[in-house]
Amino acid sequence: MELRHRALQVLCLADPEQKAAAALELFAQAATLSIADTAPVAPTDPDALPGRPERPELLRHTQVARRSPATPEGRAILIHAIAHIEFNAINLALDAVWRFDGLPRDYYLDWMRVAAEEAKHFRLLRDHLRSQGHDYGDFPAHQGLWTMCEKTRHDVLARMALVPRTLEARGLDATPQIQAKLRQVGTPDALAAVAILDVILHDEVGHVAIGNHWYRWLCERTGQDPETLYGTLVQKYEAPRLKPPFNESARRSAGFSDAELRWLQQA
């Protein structure tokens, strides 16, 4: 079976561990698989995409409680929230693989690599939660990342602009701040979480770079200016407003230009 058909199958899996394992296995095989010329047919049941477990309970972003990492429960809630983001990121990468036609083979291989690395991140965080007496699904979560995925399902250019280089790039800004709070707590579990976030931040720079690369490639193919178009897409799809401070060094490593960083500060 072709890579894109397989990616859709993995996207439909509901069990988090099965999905993570399948994403890693599919990436290991990806170089030997053909790329489907046309997108696979999506399930008729809208709730089948993405496959997800019954827990965690999904709430609106404003309904999800925030707790101080100074307490063990607060740290567990924080790590759970990040684990949920990484689980959704597996889905986002798999969706980018199966949904869009007519792109270079490297596009599909890039996003399969992202799916596999997000699966690795999810497993690291879930193992950490379990070491603290909790598990994925124990706390409510929100579905903001997938909402933008649905909004951009008909436009790969908008998808590249607004998921990897907007929503996922927020993690480049937020992670060092989270790490600083955990270091201040200083407990063994907090410092173990800092080390996991080091791995995630390193990989996420690469993921955002992949988004930047394909966004600019698509802009060049369609004859559009990437910096001008970005602001238009942000307004059209009502993307979240990004707030400082920005991790400028990580964003530069991920391919953002000085002009784009200035636009973020002014916006």
Backbone torsions as a table, in degrees:
resi	resn	phi	psi	omega
1	MET	NA	144.5	-176.5
2	GLU	-71.0	159.8	-175.0
3	LEU	-56.9	-44.8	-174.1
4	ARG	-69.2	-36.2	175.2
5	HIS	-63.8	-41.9	179.6
6	ARG	-65.2	-39.7	179.8
7	ALA	-61.3	-39.6	177.9
8	LEU	-64.8	-40.1	177.8
9	GLN	-60.3	-44.1	-179.8
10	VAL	-66.5	-39.2	178.1
11	LEU	-58.4	-33.8	-177.5
12	CYS	-79.0	-12.2	179.9
13	LEU	-65.6	136.5	-177.3
14	ALA	-94.5	-32.4	-176.8
15	ASP	-74.3	124.0	-175.5
16	PRO	-59.3	-41.9	-178.4
17	GLU	-68.8	-40.5	177.0
18	GLN	-62.8	-41.3	-179.7
19	LYS	-64.8	-45.5	-179.9
20	ALA	-61.8	-45.1	-179.4
21	ALA	-64.5	-40.8	-178.6
22	ALA	-68.4	-36.5	177.6
23	ALA	-64.6	-42.7	177.6
24	LEU	-64.6	-41.9	179.6
25	GLU	-65.9	-41.8	-179.8
26	LEU	-65.2	-39.3	177.2
27	PHE	-63.2	-38.8	178.9
28	ALA	-61.9	-27.5	-178.6
29	GLN	-97.8	-10.1	-166.4
30	ALA	-56.5	-40.5	-176.0
31	ALA	-64.4	-20.4	-177.8
32	THR	-97.0	-3.9	-175.9
33	LEU	-99.7	149.8	174.1
34	SER	-78.5	161.4	178.2
35	ILE	-103.1	125.6	-179.8
36	ALA	-62.9	139.4	-179.8
37	ASP	-73.2	-30.2	179.7
38	THR	-124.9	154.5	-177.3
39	ALA	-65.8	139.1	174.0
40	PRO	-61.7	157.0	179.2
41	VAL	-77.9	125.0	-179.2
42	ALA	-73.4	154.8	176.2
43	PRO	-58.4	146.6	-180.0
44	THR	-72.0	-24.2	178.8
45	ASP	-80.9	114.3	-177.4
46	PRO	-62.9	-25.0	179.8
47	ASP	-76.0	-7.5	-179.9
48	ALA	-77.4	-16.1	179.9
49	LEU	-117.9	122.2	-11.8
50	PRO	-81.5	159.5	171.3
51	GLY	-65.5	133.8	-179.2
52	ARG	-150.4	155.0	-178.5
53	PRO	-74.7	167.4	178.1
54	GLU	-65.5	-31.1	176.1
55	ARG	-119.2	142.8	15.4
56	PRO	-81.6	158.5	171.2
57	GLU	-64.9	132.3	-178.4
58	LEU	-98.7	125.7	-179.9
59	LEU	-121.6	170.0	171.1
60	ARG	-65.9	154.4	-176.6
61	HIS	-55.2	-40.0	-176.5
62	THR	-72.8	-15.5	-178.8
63	GLN	-90.0	-12.3	-177.5
64	VAL	-80.9	120.5	-176.0
65	ALA	-69.2	144.3	173.0
66	ARG	-108.6	137.1	-179.3
67	ARG	-126.0	151.7	178.4
68	SER	-69.4	136.1	175.9
69	PRO	-71.0	3.0	179.0
70	ALA	-71.7	-19.1	179.2
71	THR	-108.6	154.3	177.7
72	PRO	-57.9	-41.4	178.8
73	GLU	-66.8	-39.4	178.1
74	GLY	-61.4	-39.9	178.1
75	ARG	-67.2	-38.7	178.7
76	ALA	-63.5	-41.7	178.6
77	ILE	-63.8	-41.0	178.5
78	LEU	-62.5	-49.3	-179.3
79	ILE	-64.9	-36.5	176.8
80	HIS	-61.3	-42.6	179.2
81	ALA	-62.0	-40.9	179.5
82	ILE	-69.9	-39.4	177.0
83	ALA	-59.9	-38.8	178.9
84	HIS	-65.6	-39.0	176.1
85	ILE	-61.6	-43.6	-178.8
86	GLU	-67.7	-36.9	175.7
87	PHE	-62.1	-44.3	176.5
88	ASN	-64.4	-33.3	180.0
89	ALA	-66.7	-31.8	172.1
90	ILE	-59.0	-47.4	-179.6
91	ASN	-61.8	-42.4	-179.0
92	LEU	-61.4	-43.5	-179.3
93	ALA	-67.8	-43.2	178.1
94	LEU	-62.9	-38.5	178.6
95	ASP	-64.4	-38.3	177.8
96	ALA	-63.9	-28.6	180.0
97	VAL	-75.2	-49.9	-170.5
98	TRP	-83.0	-27.8	-164.7
99	ARG	-79.0	-36.0	-165.7
100	PHE	-106.2	132.7	-177.6
101	ASP	-89.1	163.1	161.1
102	GLY	69.2	26.8	-179.6
103	LEU	-108.5	160.9	-179.3
104	PRO	-61.2	153.7	179.4
105	ARG	-55.6	-36.8	-178.9
106	ASP	-62.5	-30.3	176.8
107	TYR	-58.5	-49.3	-176.4
108	TYR	-68.3	-37.6	178.4
109	LEU	-69.0	-37.0	177.2
110	ASP	-59.7	-46.5	-175.5
111	TRP	-75.4	-24.5	172.1
112	MET	-69.2	-36.9	176.1
113	ARG	-62.5	-41.8	177.4
114	VAL	-60.7	-45.0	-179.8
115	ALA	-58.1	-42.5	-179.1
116	ALA	-66.6	-41.1	-179.3
117	GLU	-70.0	-34.8	175.3
118	GLU	-65.7	-36.3	176.2
119	ALA	-62.8	-41.0	176.7
120	LYS	-61.2	-43.8	179.9
121	HIS	-62.2	-45.1	-179.2
122	PHE	-59.6	-43.5	-179.7
123	ARG	-63.8	-41.5	178.3
124	LEU	-59.8	-45.0	-177.9
125	LEU	-70.8	-38.9	178.9
126	ARG	-66.2	-41.8	176.9
127	ASP	-60.2	-39.1	178.9
128	HIS	-65.0	-44.4	177.0
129	LEU	-57.3	-44.9	-179.3
130	ARG	-63.4	-34.9	179.1
131	SER	-66.4	-18.2	179.5
132	GLN	-103.9	12.8	176.4
133	GLY	83.8	17.9	179.2
134	HIS	-127.7	179.3	176.6
135	ASP	-152.6	164.0	175.5
136	TYR	-63.0	130.4	-176.2
137	GLY	106.8	-11.5	-176.8
138	ASP	-72.5	-22.8	-176.5
139	PHE	-126.5	153.1	176.7
140	PRO	-62.9	159.0	-179.8
141	ALA	-145.9	174.4	178.1
142	HIS	-122.4	169.2	-170.5
143	GLN	-121.0	31.9	-174.0
144	GLY	-61.5	-39.0	-178.4
145	LEU	-62.6	-43.9	-177.8
146	TRP	-69.6	-27.3	177.8
147	THR	-59.6	-44.0	178.3
148	MET	-69.3	-31.5	175.7
149	CYS	-60.5	-42.7	179.1
150	GLU	-67.2	-40.3	-179.5
151	LYS	-60.8	-33.5	-174.3
152	THR	-103.3	19.4	-173.5
153	ARG	-66.8	-18.5	-178.7
154	HIS	-103.2	5.0	-172.2
155	ASP	-145.5	101.3	-177.7
156	VAL	-65.0	-31.6	178.6
157	LEU	-64.5	-45.2	176.7
158	ALA	-64.9	-37.2	178.7
159	ARG	-60.3	-47.4	-179.2
160	MET	-65.3	-35.1	-178.9
161	ALA	-70.1	-39.6	-164.2
162	LEU	-109.3	-13.0	175.5
163	VAL	-99.0	-69.6	-177.5
164	PRO	-66.4	-43.3	-171.9
165	ARG	-93.9	4.2	173.9
166	THR	-121.3	-68.4	-175.5
167	LEU	-68.9	-47.7	-178.8
168	GLU	-70.3	-31.5	178.3
169	ALA	-65.8	-20.2	175.6
170	ARG	-61.1	-30.7	178.5
171	GLY	-64.2	-30.9	177.0
172	LEU	-63.2	-34.1	-179.8
173	ASP	-80.3	-39.8	-171.7
174	ALA	-80.3	-33.2	-172.0
175	THR	-60.1	-47.0	179.2
176	PRO	-60.2	-33.5	178.7
177	GLN	-68.3	-40.5	177.3
178	ILE	-64.3	-42.6	179.7
179	GLN	-62.1	-38.8	-179.9
180	ALA	-62.4	-41.1	178.8
181	LYS	-65.7	-40.3	-179.9
182	LEU	-68.8	-38.4	176.7
183	ARG	-62.6	-36.3	179.1
184	GLN	-64.7	-36.8	176.2
185	VAL	-63.4	-48.9	169.5
186	GLY	77.8	2.4	178.4
187	THR	-73.8	159.8	-179.8
188	PRO	-56.0	-40.8	179.9
189	ASP	-68.2	-35.9	178.4
190	ALA	-66.1	-42.4	179.7
191	LEU	-69.9	-31.9	174.1
192	ALA	-64.5	-37.9	177.3
193	ALA	-65.7	-37.7	177.1
194	VAL	-59.1	-43.0	-179.4
195	ALA	-64.7	-39.2	176.9
196	ILE	-63.9	-42.0	180.0
197	LEU	-66.7	-27.7	173.1
198	ASP	-60.2	-45.7	178.7
199	VAL	-61.6	-46.0	-177.4
200	ILE	-64.3	-45.1	-178.6
201	LEU	-61.7	-43.1	178.3
202	HIS	-57.5	-47.3	-177.6
203	ASP	-70.3	-36.3	-176.6
204	GLU	-67.3	-29.4	173.4
205	VAL	-57.5	-43.5	177.5
206	GLY	-65.1	-37.3	180.0
207	HIS	-66.4	-44.0	178.3
208	VAL	-65.5	-36.2	176.8
209	ALA	-61.6	-38.6	176.7
210	ILE	-63.2	-43.4	176.9
211	GLY	-61.0	-43.3	178.1
212	ASN	-62.3	-43.5	-178.9
213	HIS	-59.6	-49.6	-175.6
214	TRP	-75.3	-28.6	173.8
215	TYR	-62.9	-47.2	-179.4
216	ARG	-69.1	-35.3	177.5
217	TRP	-62.3	-43.1	179.8
218	LEU	-68.4	-38.2	176.4
219	CYS	-62.5	-42.6	178.6
220	GLU	-64.0	-40.5	-180.0
221	ARG	-64.0	-34.1	-177.7
222	THR	-98.9	2.9	175.9
223	GLY	71.0	33.7	-178.5
224	GLN	-115.6	149.9	178.7
225	ASP	-81.2	120.7	-173.9
226	PRO	-63.8	-35.1	-177.4
227	GLU	-73.6	-40.0	177.5
228	THR	-69.1	-43.7	-176.9
229	LEU	-64.5	-34.5	-175.0
230	TYR	-57.7	-47.9	179.5
231	GLY	-60.6	-36.9	177.9
232	THR	-64.0	-43.3	-179.2
233	LEU	-67.7	-37.5	177.8
234	VAL	-58.0	-44.1	179.7
235	GLN	-71.2	-44.2	-176.1
236	LYS	-60.6	-42.6	-175.3
237	TYR	-100.0	7.2	176.8
238	GLU	52.5	50.9	178.1
239	ALA	-68.4	150.2	179.2
240	PRO	-59.3	143.9	177.6
241	ARG	-76.1	125.6	-179.3
242	LEU	-84.8	136.7	-175.4
243	LYS	-118.5	144.5	176.3
244	PRO	-70.7	165.9	5.6
245	PRO	-79.1	148.4	178.2
246	PHE	-104.4	143.2	177.3
247	ASN	-83.7	83.4	-171.0
248	GLU	-64.7	-36.9	-179.3
249	SER	-65.1	-43.6	178.6
250	ALA	-66.8	-40.1	179.6
251	ARG	-65.5	-38.4	176.2
252	ARG	-64.8	-41.8	177.5
253	SER	-61.3	-30.0	179.9
254	ALA	-85.7	0.4	172.7
255	GLY	104.5	6.9	176.6
256	PHE	-75.4	139.2	-180.0
257	SER	-84.9	164.9	176.0
258	ASP	-59.2	-39.0	179.5
259	ALA	-63.2	-39.7	178.8
260	GLU	-67.6	-37.9	177.5
261	LEU	-67.1	-36.7	176.4
262	ARG	-65.3	-40.3	179.2
263	TRP	-61.5	-40.6	178.5
264	LEU	-61.2	-44.2	-179.1
265	GLN	-64.0	-38.8	-177.9
266	GLN	-76.8	-32.1	-178.0
267	ALA	-68.4	NA	NA
